[in-house]
């Protein structure tokens, strides 16, 4: 159950708040629709409920606010907009990555894919999915961790009627198992057809909270759709008979050969057309909305019985008329009624209802079905026949089988009791290996390094250490360090560009476990890239120039430590900078700024004192600790000190320290909020 109290957004300069003191409940076992025209405040209300936007008010999910829930993704499934995922990632890979983050078994991805009908598209890229398939994938992501509450913003926007019926069938199936479902929509007819309860917003205020049946009876108007080649004559006859019988009937010419008649029935219109010999092509009951401005009700929910409500021009159910096409062909005569046929007093309303009961729509194929017909289990017919008697052409199983079969949910699951550090590590490994960016970057680095090493050897006057690293003096960093920094920046940059983990809280989580996993994977990637770069360069130099350049230097240990420290440090700088500045470009810029900007500053600060500071360090360490270092440990510590004493090493250490402190500061700040 969801309980929202006093949701109020912060005012925008001189404009009123988008949501002002909205309170409502969403009960378990029912589908609740949050209805409102564009700009009414539906999405803002959802963001306030999910604590994604600053404002006042509080929302309880099963008795707890969202920030009190340890793992919100397991309790509340959220889908705002399209699926936030890398377009180059496959459907199955994206779901398996989210499985690792949620701590559920990887087979759960295949289960939800089968339920939503995307098994045949599991190897497709996210960037190639259509709107309907994207909605299906979004529903699969929402159901992945088997949450109790589902919150979806415009889930059926842009879908066909068939796809929308299937989607709402899944939501009703989830509600039938005791779940809570909240969706937003701007279509009153969709809310009446697909929801059990409708909460109406208008200009940021709550104007109605009622069951779907009451909403359809009080907020929607029944009408009769008529198609005839003699619509002008038929409209005039209906107007004349309504005036003679003292009945309030509104006839709207929708353009072409279509009429919409409000306040009458199919039987009355059919008898009129039969008596006057008028050919009728269509005569069907419909449930239409109240036309433009239908949701503009007075604050408080119900219309006043003492003031006449003049409706706007109604619109067609299956076509949008051109501007100016709708023309009123008659005016009501009964002074106790407004133009639209709505009574101005309860007595008049009861009398009219007894004399002319409201027609009950029989749910034809081309018109919206009534409320009861659209409730679960949403089972459309398995076989359909066209108007000519021939069966409809076969559709792909992923589209037809999943739509025409009864909706079913994946089986319940329990979160895997794995230690918490393993979950972000599994997630990060699947994230890094799920797309080809890392492999392509590594291949480019190896090719560029090999070519640069051959070119430097041909030019000459290059030390062997720089030759094996393919590091010209003109470049601030070698290709391997730049590649490691780019991969590190992508580790967090892709999270902000394609926030797959942001569905439950709206922003990329800054948990220290996720940071540790990214640093660990970045370290492994950088070490692999450093070893492969030196090995490929040495092999290429041996093939081209022979053994003359393959001599092992005497200080190979300190040089190897410097090389590995440089590459790993660049990878870490990319991860931390991208996490702090929320951008891949900013992460790579921070890596390049270390040798370009920070190194000169460090050199100036330590000019003339670095040699004196490092001299005699092992002897002084012995004097301080009064113990002998086992296995000659002072030599290793001396090698580490020499690496840090280098300008690049010192600058990199300083940069990493500053970035880590900034990341920890932003993490603590987000938790305090």
N, C-alpha and C positions, 0 to 999 in steps of 0.2 A: 504494500500500500504506500502511496505517495501522499504526503500532507504538506501543502505549500501555504505559508502564512505571510501576508504583507509584502509580497514581492514588489519592490520599487527600485527602478534603475536610477542612476545618478542623472540629474538634469543636464542637458546639453546647451550650454550658454543661455540664451534667452528662450529656448524651446522647452516645452514641458517634457517630463520624463517619458520614455517610450513605454514603460510599464509603471502603473501607479496603483499601489495597494491592491494587488491581486492575490486572492486566497481561494483555494479549491482543493478538493480531494480526488485522488485517482484510486479507485478500489481494486482490490485483487480479484481476479477472475473475470474482468471486464475490459473491453477495449474502449478507451476514452479518447475523444478527438478534441483537440484545442483548435477551435475554428476562428478565423478572422481574415479580413481582407489583407492584401499586401500592405505592410506598414502598421498593422494593428498591434504588433508587439509579441507575436507568437515566438519567434526565434529568440528574442531578448528574454522572454520569460523562461525558456528552456535554459539559456545560458546562466540566468540567475539561479535557477534550481540546481544546476550542475556546478555552481561556483566558478564559472568561466568568465564572469563579468562582475565588476564592482557595483555594489548596490546594497539595499537593505532588504530585510526579510530572511526567512529561513525555510528550508525544505527538509523534511524527514523521509528517508527511505527505510521502510520497515522499522520506524522508530528511532533512526539514527541519521544525523546529518552526514553528508558525503565525506567531509574531512575527518569524521570519526571512524570511517570504514577503512580497515587496514588495506584491503585490496578492492578498490571500487569496481574494477573490471569484472570481477567475479559476481558482484551483486547487481550492478546496473550495466546493461548493454546499451551503448549510445551510438547513434549514427546521425551526424550532422553533415549534410551535403554528400559529396561523392566519397568513394572509398579512398582514404589517405594512404596510398602505397606507391612505391617506385614503379613507373610505367614499364620498366624493363623486367620486372619480376614476374614470375609465373603465378597463376592463381593458386596452385597447390603449394608452391614455395612460400607465398605470402602467408597462407594459413598456417603452414608448419612453423614459420617464424613466430607468428602470434601464439601458437601452441607452446613454444618454448618460453615465451615471455609470461604466459599465464600459468605455466606449470601443469599443463594437461598433457596427456599422451599424444604423440604425433599422429596416431591413427584417428584422432578426433577430426583432423582435417578431412580425411576421406569420408567420414560419416556425415559431416555437414555438407560436403560437396554432393553426396548422393541425395541428401534431403532436398537441397535447393536446385537440383537438376543441372549441375555444372561438371559432372564427371567427365563428359567428353571434351570439355574445355579446360581441363585442369592444367594443361601445358601451354595454354594461351597466355600472352603477355597482358598485363593490366591495361596498358595503353591501347590495346586493340579491342577492348570489350565495348559492346553497345550499351545504351542507357539501361535497357532491361537487364542485361547480364551484370552490369555494375550494381544495380539494385539487389540482385540475387547474391552477389558476392558480399555486399554490405550486410545483408541479412545473415549470411554465413558467418561473417566476422562477429556479429552481435551475439549469435547463438553459440559461439565457439566454447566459451567457458560456462555455459548453461546458467546464465544469470536469471534471477527471479524477476527483475524489472527491465522492461524495454522502453527506451525513449528514442523516438525517431522523428526527425524534422522533414516534413513533406516526403514521405517514403514513396508515394505513388505519383509524384510529379513527373510528367513526361512519359508515363507508361500508358500502354493501351488498356482498354477496359478489361481485356482478358488477363493481362499481366497483373493489373491492379486487384482483380478479384482473387487471383492466386495468392498475391502478397497478403491481402487482408485475411484470406483463409488461414495462412500460416500464423498470423497474429492472433486470430481467434482460437486456433488450436493451442497456442501457448497460453492464452488466457484460460482456456478450458481446463488446463492442468494446474490452475491456481496461480498463474503468473499475473503480473501487472503490466499493462501496455498503455503507453501515452504516445499519440501521434499528433502532428499538426497538419492542417489542411486549410486551403482557402476556398474550397468548393463546398457550399452547403449541401448539395445533393450527395456528394461523396461522403460527407460526415453522416448524413441521415442513413445512407445505405450501409455503411461499413462499420459504424461504431455502435456501442451500446449506450454511451453517454456522450453528450456534446457540451463542451464548455466554450462559450462564445466571448471573444474579446473584441472590443471596438475602441480604437484610439487609446490603447493601453489600459483600458478599464474592463472589468468583468461585467457583462451585461446579461448573461444567462448561464445557468447550470442546470441541465435537465436531461431526462432520458431521451433516447433517440426517437421514440414514438411521440412523445410530447413535443420534441423539437420539430418533427415533420408536420405535426398537426398545427402548431402555432407559428412556426417560422417559414414553412413552405406552403405553396398554394397549389392545389390540384387544378389541372387544366385539361382540355381536350384538344388534341392535335388533329387538324383537318387539312386534307389536301384535295383540291378540286380544281378543275379548269375554269370554274365559274365562281371564284372566291369573292369577287366584288358583289355579285348578286346574292350569294349566300350570306355574306356579312350584312347586307342591307336587310334581308329577311329576318335574320336572327335578331337584329337590332329592333326591328318593328315589332316582332312578337314579344320581346322582352319588355318593351314599353307598354304594350297592350296588357300583358299579364302582371304589370307592376313588379317585375323582377329585376334585380341588378345583375346584368350580364355584361361583361367586358369582352369585346372582340378586338383582337390585335392582328393586323396584317403583317406577317413576318417577311414578306417579300416573295415574289414568284407566285406559286399556287398554294401557299401554306397559310393557314389561320391558326391562331391560338385563342381558344375561347375559355374564359374564366367565369365561374359561377353557373355553368350548365353541365349537362351530362351527354354521353354518347347517344342515349336513347332519344332525348329531346332533339338533338341536332340531326340525328338520322331520320326522325319522323318529319322534321321540317324539310329536309332535302328530298325525301320521298314524295311528300305532298306536292311539291313544286317541280318535280321532275329534274332535279339537279344531280348530275353525276358526281359521286364521291369516290376518290381513290384511296383515301386513308381516313380512318376514324378511330382514334385510340386515346385512352386515358394516360396522362402523364403526371408526374410529380415534378413541378418546376420550381426554381428558386424565385425569390421576390424581385429579380431584376437587378440593375445597377443600384448600388447602395443598400443591398439587402441586409447587410450586417450593421447598418447604422441605426441601432435601437437606442432609445433613451436609457441613460444609466439607471440601473435598477432591474432591468431584465424584461419586464412585460410592458406592453403598450397600454396606454390609458384608455379606459372604456368610455371616458367622457369626451375625448377629443378624436375626431376622425383622422384616420391614418391614410394619407393619399399615397398609394404605391407608385413607384417608378415604372417605366415601361418594361414589361417582362421580356426575356430573351428566349430564343428557341432552344430546345433541348439538344438537338443534334446538329445545329448549324448556327453560325454567328451572322446575323444579318448585317448588311452594309449600313453605314451611318445614314440615318434618315429613312431607312426602308420601312421601319415599323410605324404604322399609322393607326390611330384609334378610329374605329368605324362607328362606334355608338357611344352614347353617354348614359349613365344610369338615371333612372327617373325617380326612384324611391329616395325621398329626402332624408330618410333615417339611415341611409347607407352612404359610405364614401364611394368614390369613383371605382375603386378596385373591388367592390362587392363585399367589403368587410363591414359587419354591423357595428353601429355606434353604441349599442346598448345590449345587455345580456338578453333582454326579452326579445328584441328583434332577431338576435342571433339564434335563439332557440326556435322561434317560429320559422325562420328560414331553413333551419336544419331539418325540422319536421316536414316542411313542404317540399323541400328539394334537398335530399340528403347528399352529402359529398360523395362523389364517385370513388370507388375503390379500384385503383389501377391493376389490371391483370398481368402486368409484367410481360409485355411483348418483347420479341427478340431485339427490336431496334430501339426500344425505349428502356429507361432505367427500371429495374425491378423494385418491388415494394420492399418495405423494411423487413418484414418477416421472411421474405424469400431470400434475402441476402445474409441471413444469419448462418452460423455454422451448420453443416460442415462445408458449405461452398463447393458442392460437387456439380460441376457443369456436365452436360451430357457427353458420353464417351464418343458418340458418332453423330455427325451433323450432315444434313443434306441441303444442298443449295436450292434456290427457288426453281431451278429447272429439273430437279429430281436427281441430279448426279451428286455423288458424294464429294466432299471437299477434298482438294489435293492433300497428300500426306505432308506432314511437317516433320522436321527433325526431332528425334527423341528428346533432345535437350529442351526443346521448346514445347512440344505437344505433350509428351509424356508427363513432364513435371507439372504442366498447367492443368491437364484434364484429370489427373489422378487425385484422389483425396489427399489433403495436406497432412503431413506427418512430421513429427519433430524428431531430432536425433535422441538417442537414449540418454538418460541421466548419467552423469559422470561424477567422479570425485577427484579433487585436485591431488596430483601426485605428491606424496610426502617427501620430496627431495630437499636437500639443504638449499637454503636460499641463494648462496653464491653461485650454484650451478645453473640456476634458471637464467640469469642475465648472460652467463657465459655461453650457454647453448643458443640463446637468442642472438648474441653477437656473432657467433660462428656462422649461423644460418643466414644472418643478414649480410655478412661479408661475402659468403660463398654463393649467395643466391643470384647475384648479377655478375656480369662479366667485366665490370669496371676495374676491379682489382687485378684480374688476370691480364687485361689489355694494358693497364698501367705498368705492370711488372715486365711484360714483353717489350714495351717501348723503352723502358729504362735499360734493359739488357742490351738491346740493339744500339741505342744511343751511346751507352758506355763503351761497348766494343768498338764502335766506329771512332769515338773520341780517343780511346787508348791507342789505336793504330795511328791516328793522325798525330797525336802528341809524340809517339815514338819516332815517327818519320821526321818531325820538326827537330826533335832533340832538345837538350838542355832542360829536361823535366826530371825531377827526382823520381826514384823508383816507387816511393809510396804514393805520390800523386799519379804516377803512370798507371799503377794497378787500380786505383780508385777512379781513373778517368776524370781527374779534377784539374782543369786548367786554372792558372792563376787569375785569369780574367773573369772567371765565374765565381759568384759568392759561395755556391755550394755545388757538390758533385751531383750528377743525375740521380744516383741512388738515394741521397739524402732528400732531394726534391721530391722524388717519387714516394718515399716513405712519409714525408710531410703531407703530400697530397692525399694519400690513403688515410692518414690519421685525421686530416680535416674532413674527409668524406664520412668518416665513422660517426661524427656528430652532425656534420652539415646536412646529410641526407635525412637525419631525424627531424630537423626543422623544416626542410623543404618538402618531405613526404612523411608527415608525422604519423607513422603507423601505430605508435604507442600513445598518441594523444587523444584517442577517442573518449577515454573515460574522464579525463581532466582537462582536455583542451590544450595542454602544453606538454612538451617532452619532459618526462620525469627526470629530476636531477638527483636521483638516488646514488649514493656512493658505490653501491654494488654494481650498478650499470657503468659507472665511470671506471671502476676497477676492471670490469670485463673488457671494456673498450681499450684500456691501456694494455692489458695482457695480450689481447689479440693483435693490437698494433705493434707490441714488442716482438711477438713471434713473426709477424709479417715483415717487420724491419730487419730482424736478424736473418731471415731467409733471403731477403732481397740483398743484404750486404754480402753474405757468403756467395750467393749466385753471381753477383756483380764481379767480385774479385776473381772467382773461378772462371767465369766467361772471359774476362779481360786477359787473365793469364793464359788461357788456352788459345785465344786469338793471337796474342803476342807471340806465343811459341810457334804457332802455325806460320805466321808471317815472317818473323825475324829469328826464329831459332831459340837456343838456350841462353843467348847472351843477356837477355833481360830477366832471366828467371832466378837470379841469385837471392837467397834468403838474407834479409838484413839482420844485423846483430841485435838490434832493439825491436825485434818483431813483436814481443809481447806488449810493450807499451804502445806500439803503433797499431796493433790489432785492437787493443782496448780503446784507443782514441777513435779508430774507425767505427767500431761497433757503437761506442757511446755517441758519436756524432749522428749516426743514422737513427738510432733509437731515440735520441733526444729530439731530433726533428719530428719523428712520428708523434712523440708525446706532446710536443709544442703544437702540432696541428690539431690533435684531439682536444687539448685544453682550450686553445684559442677558439676553435669552432664551437665548443660548448659554452664559452663565455660570451662570444659575440654572435652566436646563433647563425653562422654563415660559413660555408666552405671557403669562399673567397677570403674572408677575414682570417680563417685559420691558415691558409697558405701564405697570405701576406705576413702574418706573424712569424712564420718560419723563415721567410726571406729577409725580414727585417732584423733577424738576429745577427747575421754577418754584415749586413749593410749599415745598420744603425747602432746596435748594442755593442758590437765588437770595438768600434772606434772609441766609444765612451769608456769601455772597460780598459782599453789600452792606455787612455789618458789617465784614468784613475790609478792604474798600477804601474805607470811608467817609472822605471828605475828601481822599483822595490820588489818586483816579483822574484828575482834571483835570490836576494838576501832573505826573503821570507821562506823560500823553499829549501835553502841550503841547511844541511845538518838536521833535517826533519826526523829521520829515524833515530838519531842519537837523542834528540830532545824527547821523543816519544818514550824511549826507554827510561829516561830520567823521570818522566812524569808518572808512568805506570809502575816503575820499580820491578817489572817482571820481564822475563824474556819472551818475546813473541814466538810461539811454536811454529815449526816448519818454515822459519824465515818469513813470518808474516809481515815484517816491516818492509820487505821489498815490494810486496803487493800493494801495501798502503802507499808506499813511495810512488809506485806507478800510477795509482789513482790520483795522488796529489799532483803529479806531473801533468796528467790529462786535464785536471781542473784548472791548473795554473796556466794552461794555454789560453790565448785570447778567445778562441771560438768556444772552448770548453767552459771557461768562466762565464762568457756571455750567455751560453745556452743554459747553464745552471741557474744563473740569475733570472733568465726569462721563464724557465719552468717553475721556479719558486714563485714568481709573481703571478703567473697564470693559475697555478694551483691555489694560491691564496684567494684570487678573484673568484675561482670556481666555487671554493668552499664558502665564500661570503655570499654569493648568489644562491647557493643551496640553502644556507641557513635563513636567508631572507625569504625565500619562497616557502619554507616550512613555517616561519613565523606568521606569514599571511594566512 
